[in-house]
């Protein structure tokens, strides 16, 4: 069975939070790059 000490539980929780933050960060970077691409395309059409 797994280690259920408070230190182990805290470590697992922080790792899980870190993975979630990393995933959200990647999603945000993708959205930002897509918005930048759309903005460039729109600016190109206006000229």
Beta strands, then each sheet from edge to edge (+ up, - down):
end
